[in-house]
Amino acid sequence: MGGAEVALLNIITAIRQSQPDWDISLITPDDGSLVARANALGVACRVISFPKSVARLGDSGVSGRPAGEWLSHFRLTVRMLLSFPALAIAIVRLRNALRSLNPDVIHTNGFKMHVLGALSKPGGTPLIWHIHDYVSSRLVMARVIKALRKRASLILANSDSVKRDIERVCGSDIKVQTLYNAVDTNVFSPEGERLDLDRLSGLAVNGLREPLVRIGLVATFGRWKGHEVFLRALSLLPPDIHWRGYVIGDAVYVTDGSQFSSAELQTLARELGVANRVGFTGFVDHPAAAIRALDIVVHASTQPEPFGLTIVEAMACGRPVIVSKAGGVAELIQISGNGSSHNGKGRLLNSGPAFSAGAQLALSHGPGDAEELSARMIELARDAQLRGQLATEGRANVENKFNLDELARKLIPLYQTIA
């Protein structure tokens, strides 16, 4: 599952715990982990297959590119126009499913489902768009979302940063509200199973030198998630630090051009001379167990992160985090008081009321800056006391602000009001 799917599953879990008598149904175009886990929560799941041309359609592969690359956007627009017959089929299938369910509220997750939901919903049924990404970065989708915005009764944004972006694109005549993602702090906790990342990655265990510091990036293979920066930063670590790196995750999306392949990243690791010290685990069914096996968790996104769910998950597991300081990340870990982007050493401090002044939550680096990321890795690898401090403060931060009870407390009244 990608971050938006994990966030959706956490919403379902929070509703189940808070309102066990509510009737929840999940409609999805693919069978897989999300369906299996939703079924385990007693949710009725319905898989509606969409034509492949609809499933592969999207502009994440061209988002963030210079406006001068007009040809990519032109080709995408042409593909969208040619996909109209398939889109009509998807709309009919979804409309029939919604009519049979007759829901009080429809809650869509993901840009394609926002569009399909707006075009398929029964008249009079309130629709909530839950947006997990910057609309303005999707040059074609932004126009579609703006055109359909009034079909949504409410738009939820996963950070204030995303909320401001939606309002810039769609204007002020819509209702947008921030709803932070949450994690299950019983699942993502410091105690529990730890995966054998070396075995999963096929890395040799003979001759390892202690103390060994395990540094990992947990992310889907989206091209903006910073895998290249992570690998380059590892290649810059000095010989006196005994480390192993882990790329945890794999390609998850079907949208054309939106992600790296595992082969591409492994080739880069060989070119950088770190292939024998970097493991590629592929998908893991229990990410909390993978995170607990790490000493340092890296968030390396090269574009502004809408929220940064992996950051919260790592903090919940009591692991120190190095974050890319842009976008919604600043709301998870507030920047220190003097207005600078870092505190001398790229440190982010929390200034919220739940902590004493100077409670340190993470180290930071500039997006795409492999040298600065490597410097933060070195600092944490050499300072076990700092790692422990970040782990303690990070866990407390999640327990205070990003737990499932807090999510339900804010979301349930929105459903009740809008219905």
ZIRA-V508926 format. One record per backbone hydrogen bond with DSSP energy under -0.5 kcal/mol. CO is the residue of the C=O (numbers start at 1). NH is the residue of the N-H. E is the energy in kcal/mol with one decimal. If there is no record, write none. Layout:
BEGIN
co=CO nh=NH e=E
co=CO nh=NH e=E
END
This chain:
BEGIN
co=2 nh=6 e=-2.4
co=3 nh=7 e=-2.6
co=4 nh=8 e=-1.9
co=5 nh=9 e=-2.4
co=6 nh=10 e=-2.2
co=7 nh=11 e=-1.8
co=8 nh=12 e=-2.4
co=9 nh=13 e=-2.4
co=10 nh=14 e=-2.5
co=11 nh=15 e=-2.6
co=12 nh=16 e=-2.6
co=13 nh=17 e=-2.3
co=14 nh=18 e=-2.0
co=15 nh=19 e=-3.8
co=19 nh=22 e=-1.9
co=22 nh=24 e=-0.8
co=24 nh=44 e=-1.6
co=26 nh=46 e=-2.8
co=28 nh=48 e=-2.1
co=32 nh=36 e=-2.3
co=33 nh=37 e=-2.6
co=34 nh=38 e=-2.3
co=35 nh=39 e=-2.7
co=36 nh=40 e=-1.6
co=37 nh=41 e=-0.8
co=38 nh=41 e=-0.8
co=38 nh=43 e=-2.2
co=39 nh=42 e=-1.9
co=43 nh=45 e=-0.6
co=44 nh=26 e=-2.9
co=46 nh=28 e=-2.1
co=46 nh=48 e=-0.6
co=47 nh=49 e=-0.6
co=51 nh=54 e=-1.3
co=51 nh=55 e=-2.0
co=52 nh=56 e=-2.4
co=54 nh=57 e=-1.0
co=56 nh=256 e=-1.3
co=59 nh=62 e=-1.0
co=59 nh=63 e=-1.1
co=62 nh=65 e=-1.6
co=66 nh=69 e=-2.1
co=68 nh=70 e=-2.1
co=69 nh=72 e=-0.7
co=69 nh=73 e=-1.1
co=70 nh=74 e=-2.6
co=71 nh=75 e=-2.6
co=72 nh=76 e=-2.0
co=73 nh=77 e=-2.4
co=74 nh=78 e=-2.4
co=75 nh=79 e=-2.4
co=76 nh=80 e=-2.3
co=77 nh=81 e=-2.2
co=78 nh=82 e=-2.4
co=79 nh=83 e=-1.2
co=81 nh=84 e=-1.3
co=83 nh=87 e=-2.8
co=84 nh=88 e=-2.4
co=85 nh=89 e=-1.5
co=86 nh=90 e=-2.1
co=87 nh=91 e=-2.3
co=88 nh=92 e=-2.1
co=89 nh=93 e=-2.3
co=90 nh=94 e=-2.4
co=91 nh=95 e=-2.7
co=92 nh=96 e=-2.3
co=93 nh=97 e=-1.7
co=94 nh=98 e=-2.5
co=95 nh=99 e=-2.4
co=96 nh=100 e=-1.8
co=97 nh=101 e=-1.5
co=98 nh=102 e=-2.5
co=104 nh=126 e=-0.6
co=106 nh=108 e=-0.5
co=106 nh=128 e=-3.2
co=108 nh=130 e=-1.9
co=110 nh=114 e=-2.1
co=111 nh=115 e=-2.1
co=112 nh=116 e=-2.8
co=113 nh=117 e=-2.8
co=114 nh=118 e=-2.1
co=115 nh=119 e=-1.9
co=116 nh=120 e=-1.1
co=117 nh=121 e=-1.9
co=122 nh=125 e=-1.9
co=124 nh=126 e=-0.5
co=126 nh=106 e=-2.3
co=127 nh=129 e=-0.5
co=127 nh=153 e=-2.3
co=127 nh=154 e=-1.4
co=128 nh=108 e=-2.8
co=128 nh=130 e=-0.5
co=129 nh=131 e=-0.7
co=129 nh=156 e=-3.4
co=130 nh=110 e=-0.9
co=130 nh=132 e=-0.5
co=131 nh=158 e=-1.3
co=133 nh=135 e=-0.5
co=134 nh=137 e=-0.7
co=135 nh=138 e=-1.9
co=137 nh=64 e=-0.5
co=137 nh=139 e=-0.9
co=138 nh=142 e=-3.0
co=140 nh=143 e=-0.7
co=140 nh=144 e=-1.4
co=141 nh=145 e=-3.1
co=142 nh=146 e=-2.2
co=143 nh=147 e=-1.9
co=144 nh=148 e=-1.8
co=145 nh=149 e=-0.8
co=146 nh=149 e=-0.6
co=148 nh=151 e=-2.2
co=149 nh=152 e=-1.5
co=154 nh=129 e=-2.2
co=155 nh=177 e=-2.6
co=156 nh=131 e=-3.0
co=157 nh=179 e=-3.3
co=158 nh=181 e=-0.5
co=159 nh=163 e=-2.2
co=160 nh=164 e=-2.6
co=161 nh=165 e=-1.5
co=162 nh=166 e=-2.6
co=163 nh=167 e=-2.3
co=164 nh=168 e=-1.9
co=165 nh=169 e=-1.9
co=166 nh=170 e=-3.3
co=167 nh=171 e=-1.8
co=174 nh=176 e=-0.7
co=175 nh=155 e=-2.4
co=177 nh=157 e=-2.5
co=183 nh=185 e=-1.0
co=183 nh=404 e=-0.6
co=184 nh=187 e=-0.7
co=184 nh=188 e=-3.1
co=187 nh=189 e=-1.3
co=195 nh=197 e=-1.3
co=196 nh=200 e=-2.2
co=197 nh=201 e=-2.0
co=198 nh=202 e=-1.3
co=198 nh=203 e=-2.2
co=205 nh=208 e=-1.0
co=212 nh=214 e=-0.6
co=213 nh=215 e=-0.6
co=213 nh=244 e=-2.1
co=214 nh=295 e=-2.7
co=214 nh=296 e=-1.9
co=215 nh=246 e=-2.0
co=216 nh=298 e=-3.0
co=217 nh=219 e=-0.7
co=217 nh=248 e=-2.8
co=221 nh=260 e=-3.1
co=222 nh=225 e=-2.1
co=224 nh=302 e=-2.3
co=224 nh=303 e=-0.8
co=225 nh=300 e=-0.6
co=226 nh=230 e=-2.5
co=227 nh=231 e=-2.4
co=228 nh=232 e=-2.2
co=229 nh=233 e=-2.5
co=230 nh=234 e=-2.1
co=231 nh=235 e=-1.8
co=232 nh=236 e=-0.7
co=233 nh=236 e=-1.0
co=234 nh=237 e=-1.6
co=238 nh=241 e=-1.5
co=240 nh=242 e=-0.6
co=241 nh=243 e=-0.8
co=242 nh=213 e=-2.8
co=244 nh=215 e=-2.9
co=245 nh=279 e=-2.9
co=246 nh=217 e=-2.6
co=246 nh=248 e=-0.7
co=247 nh=249 e=-0.6
co=247 nh=281 e=-1.8
co=247 nh=282 e=-0.6
co=248 nh=219 e=-2.1
co=249 nh=282 e=-0.6
co=250 nh=221 e=-1.3
co=255 nh=258 e=-1.3
co=258 nh=223 e=-1.7
co=261 nh=265 e=-1.7
co=262 nh=266 e=-2.4
co=263 nh=267 e=-2.2
co=264 nh=268 e=-1.9
co=265 nh=269 e=-2.2
co=266 nh=270 e=-1.8
co=267 nh=271 e=-2.2
co=268 nh=272 e=-2.0
co=269 nh=274 e=-2.4
co=269 nh=275 e=-0.7
co=270 nh=273 e=-1.0
co=274 nh=277 e=-2.0
co=274 nh=278 e=-0.7
co=275 nh=278 e=-0.6
co=277 nh=245 e=-2.7
co=279 nh=247 e=-3.1
co=279 nh=281 e=-0.6
co=282 nh=249 e=-1.2
co=286 nh=289 e=-0.8
co=286 nh=290 e=-1.3
co=287 nh=291 e=-2.8
co=288 nh=292 e=-2.3
co=289 nh=195 e=-1.7
co=289 nh=293 e=-0.6
co=290 nh=293 e=-0.7
co=291 nh=294 e=-1.8
co=295 nh=320 e=-0.6
co=296 nh=216 e=-2.4
co=297 nh=322 e=-2.2
co=298 nh=218 e=-0.6
co=298 nh=300 e=-0.5
co=305 nh=328 e=-2.8
co=305 nh=329 e=-0.5
co=308 nh=311 e=-0.7
co=308 nh=312 e=-1.3
co=309 nh=313 e=-2.5
co=310 nh=314 e=-2.6
co=311 nh=315 e=-2.4
co=312 nh=316 e=-2.5
co=313 nh=317 e=-1.5
co=314 nh=319 e=-2.1
co=315 nh=318 e=-1.6
co=320 nh=297 e=-2.5
co=321 nh=363 e=-2.0
co=322 nh=299 e=-3.1
co=323 nh=325 e=-0.7
co=323 nh=365 e=-2.1
co=324 nh=326 e=-1.8
co=326 nh=305 e=-1.0
co=326 nh=329 e=-1.1
co=327 nh=330 e=-1.2
co=328 nh=331 e=-1.5
co=328 nh=332 e=-0.9
co=329 nh=332 e=-0.8
co=329 nh=333 e=-2.0
co=336 nh=339 e=-1.2
co=342 nh=344 e=-0.8
co=343 nh=345 e=-1.7
co=346 nh=364 e=-3.8
co=347 nh=343 e=-0.8
co=348 nh=361 e=-1.2
co=348 nh=362 e=-1.2
co=350 nh=358 e=-0.7
co=350 nh=359 e=-0.6
co=352 nh=355 e=-1.4
co=356 nh=359 e=-1.7
co=358 nh=360 e=-0.5
co=359 nh=350 e=-2.3
co=362 nh=348 e=-2.1
co=363 nh=323 e=-2.8
co=365 nh=325 e=-2.0
co=366 nh=369 e=-2.3
co=368 nh=370 e=-1.1
co=369 nh=373 e=-2.2
co=370 nh=374 e=-2.4
co=371 nh=375 e=-1.9
co=372 nh=376 e=-2.0
co=373 nh=377 e=-2.2
co=374 nh=378 e=-2.4
co=375 nh=379 e=-2.2
co=376 nh=380 e=-2.3
co=377 nh=381 e=-2.9
co=378 nh=382 e=-1.8
co=380 nh=383 e=-1.0
co=383 nh=387 e=-1.8
co=384 nh=388 e=-2.1
co=385 nh=389 e=-2.1
co=386 nh=390 e=-2.6
co=387 nh=391 e=-2.0
co=388 nh=392 e=-2.1
co=389 nh=393 e=-2.4
co=390 nh=394 e=-2.4
co=391 nh=395 e=-2.0
co=392 nh=396 e=-1.8
co=393 nh=397 e=-2.0
co=394 nh=398 e=-1.9
co=395 nh=399 e=-2.3
co=396 nh=400 e=-1.5
co=397 nh=401 e=-2.1
co=398 nh=402 e=-2.0
co=402 nh=183 e=-2.4
co=403 nh=407 e=-1.7
co=404 nh=408 e=-2.6
co=405 nh=409 e=-2.3
co=406 nh=410 e=-1.3
co=407 nh=411 e=-2.4
co=408 nh=412 e=-2.3
co=410 nh=414 e=-0.6
co=411 nh=414 e=-0.5
co=411 nh=415 e=-2.0
co=412 nh=416 e=-2.4
co=413 nh=417 e=-2.5
co=414 nh=418 e=-2.5
co=415 nh=419 e=-2.1
END
